Amino acid sequence: MADTKIVLTSTQMMMAAHVGIMRRLQFLKRNAVAVYGKETDWQLQIEGALSEYALAKYLNLHWEGVGVIDGDDVGDQDVRVTEHENGSLILHPRDSDNKKFWLLTGKNGTYIVRGYILGKDGKQDKYYKEMVILS
């Protein structure tokens, strides 16, 4: 699978950004606490929604937008995004073993689909890295 560039239109970005805003408001309303030491802010919520839309566009699947906490992102698959071109796909112990996790790199509506791995394969010790959070 070759890396594929996905560019969202302004209309697609606006729709997905609204979903990110709604998610952030839901997060604040329920006094949610960030998991895995990474504070969730407006930008992360919006980028998450944009990347989900981009993956849906790539897979030619309908994107539901606002879903359920810990639910699937696109169909029965999940997406992880990083703005770093050489970024890693980060999986956590509670992530599903049988789900595909896709890595997208980019931001602001332009992403490269890097590929996917099944949770059980990506959670092997040989892929584990200590996460460093830069402030």
Residue, then its C-alpha position, 0 to 999 in steps of 0.5 A: m500500500a503506497d502512501t496516499k494524500i487526502v485533501l479535504t475541501s473547505t466544506q468537508m473541513m468545516m463540517a468535520a471541525h464542527v464535529g470536533i467542536m461538539r466533541r470538545l464541548q461534550f468533553l468539558k460538560r462531563n468534566a472528562v479527564a485526559v487519558y495517557g497524559k496528553e491534555t485534549d484541547w480544541q485543536l486535538q479534538i478538531e484534528g481528530a475529527l478531520s482525520e476521521y473524515a479523511l480516512a472515511k474519504y480514503l476508504n469510501l465509507h460514510w462517516e457518522g461524525v459524533g459517535v460514542i465514547d470509545g466507539d469506532d472512528v470510521g466503520d469498525q476501524d480507528v484512526r490515529v493522527t500526528e502532524h509529524e511526517n515521521g510520527s508513530l501509530i500509538l496503541h494502548p493496552r485497552d485498544s481492541d486486539n481485533k480492530k484496524f488502527w490506521l496512521l495518518t500524518g498531516k494537519n489542517g485537512t491535508y493528510i497522508v494515509r500511512g497504513y494500518i495494523l491490527g491492534k494485536d499486532g501493533k501492541q507487541d513489545k517490539y513496537y513499544k516506545e516510551m511516550v514523550i510529551l513535549s510542552 
